[in-house]
Amino acid sequence: MVQLELIPTTITEESTTTFINNMKLPIHRWFRFSAGYSAQWVQHEIIKFREELNQPVVIFDPFAGVGTTLLAGDMCGIRSYGVEAQPFLSRITQAKLGWGADIEKFLDFSNSVYRQAKHSNGDTGDYPTLIKKCFPDDTLAILDNLKKAWSKHNDGSVYSELTWLTITSILRVSSPVGTSQMELIQPKKSKKNFMHPLEAYQSQVQLMAQDMEIFQSQTPKSDSNALLYKGDMRNFSEMPKASINLVITSPPYANNFDYADATRFEMSFWGQIDKWSDLHRIRQNLVISCSHHAQAAGVNMQEVLQSKELNPIQEEIIEVCYKLAEERELHGGKKNYHLMVAGYFFDMVKVLSILRKICTKDAKLCFVVGDSAPYGIYVPVDEWLGRLALNVGFTGYYFEKTRDRNVKWRNRKHRVPLHEGRLWIRG
């Protein structure tokens, strides 16, 4: 039996704010999502905080992503809650939280899908252009067999959702095209190593069954103790006041990464979107963190910058946003970074206000964040978020840098040094 390390001893300080160690951990490794942080580090912080507090810990993740914090809570045997606005990520996380399901029933369900898919004739005609660019016809036909076999067996059960995640997890390893550092698909690039879909499916089923066995044998409870809400944290109202004493999360970075686009490949395969513009309906529930989202959302920069919620950083953010508005005119793309920065902090102060209401007075919050420099104009994200936190009623903050970013200058648009780390906020 593989032993899962409850208290981490091998992770480095630099790796605590990256996802990379999670790809070796049961359950976490079921779906690769780069915008994350170390699950073992979260477990360490839970244990440390429980010892400091000497009372039950209830943890909350306002940007649950693929469930890193919630699964770490399960490993530590505590109650956890999360919110995720990106519907595809939310479904992935909910499937992961089914780790306590009957393993034999999962194997029976997934094998039934496999047997039907093996003897079916797939159709490649109805798939979006992106999917057709990413798979040869024979490979796509086999994946279509799996998809249709799953649809026929789908009964909404946890076993069905685990099998849905199995198919979702093998899409990239079955494709000969490349993937960028932040998981964006690259149809014009190719990779040497990819798997036959049916072989990938069987391998993933066995991995998931093994991981479920590990989790079930090593967690304090036999089933997940997490509750995931599908919703927008900017107007979330489900949690009672003063019910949370620990928050560990990584909010979107204000660096123009499109969190809706991160799973466009998978969503296209499942027929949830057809083209890039379809992502706009997904973005509308997300914190603004990319320029085209800010434009589509109709951010009124002057109105936002004059809002009382941004008073603690008002002078500085006005200067930065107007510099960005001027700088964009000198660039061919004319990206709306000025709207993005204004919209990002206006959205994040809404989140901080809600967190202040649901957190206890002795709560501890940790945001894994990175700063930003669109068009080479520096945005001190951690400092501004800390001051906004004080303004909504939190009592203190400090920042721990874990690593430098933007130090490899190749293909970079600017040479402004950036960092990443943990913004700690006290109730």
N, C-alpha and C positions, 0 to 999 in steps of 0.2 A: 504494500500500500504506500502510495506517495504521500509524504507528510507535508501539509501546508504550514508554513512558518507563521505562527500567530504574532509573535513579537519580532519584527524584522531586525536582522543583524548584518545583512549584506548590502542593503541599499545605500547609495551615497547621497550626500546632501544635494548634489546637483540633480540627481535623478528623481527626487521626491516630487518635483513639480512637472514631471513628464510621465507619459503613459507607458513608456517602454517596458518597465518591469512587469506590468500587468499581463503582457503577452505570454508570460510563463506561468501565470496563476490560473487555477481551475475557475471555471465560470467566466471570469473576466476576459479570458482569451477567446471566447466564443465569437466576438465581433471586434474588429480592430477599429478604434476611433482615436485619432491622434490628439484631439483636443481634450486631454485628460491629465491625470496626475496619479501618483502611486497609491494603490490600495493598501499596501503594507504600511506606508507612512500614515494613512488615515487610521488604521488599526492601532498603531503606536500612539497616536494623539488621543484616541478614544480611551485607551487604557490609562494613559497619563492623566487625562482630565478626570476620569472616574476616581482615581486615587486622590487627586487634589480636592475634589468636590465632596467625596465621601457620601455620595447619595446617587440614586439612579440617574443615568445619562439618557437624554432623549435627543437624538441628532436629526438635523434637517438639512436638506440640500435643495436650494431654490433653483438650481440649474442642474438637474439630475443627470443629464446626458445619457450614458449607457450604464449608469447604476453603480459607479465605483464606490461612492459613499454608502449607499444602501446595502451593498453586498458586504462591505467592511463592517457595517453595523450588525449584519447577520452573523458574521464570523465572531464578533465580540458578544453576541447574545443580547443586544440592546434594541429598543424600539427605534425605528427610523421612519422618516417621512421625506418625500421628495416631490418636486414639481418639474415637469418637462413640457415645454411648449411645442417642440418639434415633434410632430406626431409619429414619424417613423422611428426616431430614437426612443420615444416613449414606448412604442410597441416592442422594440428590442429589449429594453430594460424590463418590461413586464414579463416577457418570456424568460429572461434570465432569473427573475425572482421565482420562477417555477422550479428551481433546483431541488426542492423537497418532494417533487412528484414521484410516483411509483416508477421505478426505472424499467421494470419489465413491461409495463403498459406503454411506456414511451417507445421501447424497442419494438413492441408489437405494432404500434401505430406507424412508426417510421418505416418498418419493414413492409407493411402493407402498401404504403406509398411507393416504395422502391419496386416491389414486384409488379405493380400495375404500370409504372413508368417504363420498366424494362421491356414490356411487350406492347408498347403503344407507338403510334406514329405521330411525331410532333409536327407542329405547324409554325413557320417563322414569319408569316405574312403580316400579322397585326402588331408587330413590335415597333417602337419608336426608332428613329434613325440612329440615335446614340447606341442602342443595344445592337442593332445590325452592324454597326461599325466595330463593335467590341467582340463579336463572336463569329466564327465561321458558321455557315448554315447548318452543318451536321451537329456541331456542338450546341447551337441554339435550339435545334430540334429536340435534343435530349433534355435540355433544361426545360423546354416547353412541356415535355412529357411529365417531368417531375412536378411542374407547376400545376398542370391539369389534374394529375393524380392526387396531389395535395388538396386541390379545390373540391374534388369529388368526395374525399374523406373528411374534409373540414367540418368539425362539429362544434367549434368554438371552445373546445377543452384545452387544458394546459398541455396535453400531449400534442394536440394539433398546432398550438402556438410554438412549442419546442421544435416541431418538425418544420414549421414555417421558417423559424430562425436557422435551422439546419440548411435549408435551401438558400436562404439569404446569405449565409456565411460562406458558401462555396462559389458564389458568383465571380468574385475577383480571382480566386485561385484557378478557376476553370477558363479564364479569359487570357488570351495571348497578348493583350495590350497592357500598357504600363499604368502605374499609379504614382501620382506625385507625393511629395513628402507629407502633405496634409490630406491625403487620401482622395484628392480629386482625380478622376479618371482621365487618361491621356490616350485617346484612340490612335494618335499618330505615332506613338512610341510602342515598342514591343518588348516582351520579356521572353527569356529562353525557357524558363520552367513554369509549366502550367499543367493541370491535371485533367484527366477525363472526368466529366461531370458525375458519372455513376460511381467511379472510384472515390472521388472527392466526397460525395454524399455519404458513402459507407464509412469512410474514415472519420468524417465529422460526427456522425451518429455515435460511433464508438468512443470518440473523444468526449462527447457530451455526456454519455452514460458513465464513463469513468469519472468525470468531474463531479457529476451528481453524487456518485458514491463517496467521493472524497469529502465533499461538503457535508453530506448527511452524516458521515461518521465523525467529523471533527468540529462541527458547530454545536454550541450549547443547546440549540433547539432543533427539532427535526424538520422544521419548515421555516420559510421566510417570515421575519417579524417586521417587514417593511411595507409601507403603504405609499404607492405612487399616484400622484394626481396629474392628469393631463390638463394643463392650463397655462395661462400667461401670468408670470410672477408679478408683473406690473400692476395687476388688479386682483391678486389672489386673496381670497377671504375665507378659506376653508378651515384654517387652523385656529384654535382658541387663543386668546391673549395669554401671554406669559406661560406658554406650554413647552417651549424649547429652550434648552440650556447649552447646546453645542451646535454650531453651524460650520460645516466644512464644504466648500464649493469652489468651482472655478467659473466665474461669469464669462460671458463672451469678451474677447479682447477687442479693443478699439483699433484694430489694425487692418480693417477691410477684408477680413476673412468671412465668407458667406456660409453661415452654418446651415442654411437651407440647402445649399449646393453640395454639401459634404456627402449626402446620400442620394444625390440625383440619379446616379447609376442604378442603385437598388430600387428606388421608387419607380424608375422608368421600366424596369423589368416587371414589376408587379402591377403596372398599369395605373399607378397613382398620379403620374404626370406624363405628359407627352413631349413637351418641349421646355426649354429653359425658362421662358416667360411664365410657365405654370407655377414656378416657385414663388411668385409674388404672393399668392394666397397663403403660403406657408410662412413667409417672412413677416406677415402682418401681426403675427402673435409672438414674434421674437424681439428681444432687445435690439435696438439699432446698432449695428457694428460694421456695416459696409456701406459704401457710398451710394450704390444704386437702390438699396433699401431705404436710405434716408430720403432720396429723391422721390421714390414711389410713395413713401409715407407722407409726403408733403410737409416736411419739417419747415416751420417758419422760424428761421434763425433769429431774427430780431426779437420776436416774441419770446422764444425759448430763453435767450440769453438775458432777458430782462426779468425772468420769473424769480420770485423770492426764494424758491427752492435752491437756486444756484448761487445765492448771496455769498457764501463763504469763498467761492472761487470766481466770482463774477468778473472782476477786473481782468484776471489772467485769461479766463476762457474767452472773453470778448476779444482780447488782443490776439490770441491764437487763431480763433475762427476768422477774424477779418484778414489776418495774414494769409490763411489758407485760401480765402476767397480771392485775394489778389494773386497769389501764386498759381492758382489753377489756370488763370488766363495765359500763363507762359508755357503751358503744357498741352500737347495735342489731345490727350484724352479728356482734359478738363474735368477731372473727377471731383465729385461733390464731397470732398473731405471736410469742408467747413460745416456742411449740414450733418455729416456723420458724427463729428465730435460733439456738436451741440445736442443732437438727438440722443447720443449714447449717454452722456452724463445726466440729461433730463430723465431718461428712462431708468438709469441706475439709482437715482435719488428716490424714485418711486419704490423700487425694490428695497432699498435701505429703510424707508419709512415703514413698510410692511413688516420687515424683519424686526424693527424696534418694537412693534406691537406684539409680536408673537414670541419674542425672546424674554426670558427672565432677567431680573436686574443683575444677576451674577453670571449671565451667559458669556460664552466665549465664541467668537466668530473668526473664521479664517477664510480669506479669499485668495486663491491662487491667481495672480494677475501678472500681466506684463505691460510695460509702457509702450509708447507708440511715437512715430515721427513721420506722419504722412507728408510727402513732398519735402522731407528733411526738416520739418517744423516740429519741435519736441512737444509732446503731451505727457505731463507727469501723472499718469493714470493712478498709481497707488497713492500719491500724496493728495490728489484731488478727491479720490474716493474716501480717504481717511477724514478729511475735513468735512465732507458732506455727511459722513456718519456721525460726527460730533454734532452737527447742526440738527439732526433728527432726534438726538437724545442719547446717543451712546457716549460713554465716558472717557474713552481713550483709544489710541491706536498706535501701532508701530509696524515697521516693515522689515522683513528678513530677506535679503537677496540670496537666491540660491544659484543663479548662474547668469552669465552675460549672454545677450543675444545680439545678432547682427555683427558678429565679429569676423565672419567669413565674408569678405566683401564681394566675392564673385556674384555677378548678376544682381547686385543690390542697387537701388535707385539713389541711396544716400549713404553717408558714413557716420551717422549719428549713433553713438553707442547706446544700446538698449539693454535692459535687464528684465529678469523674471524672478518672482519670489512669492512670499506669503505676507499678505496684509492681515495683521491680527487686530481685531476690534473687541473692546470690552464693553459689556452691557452697562 
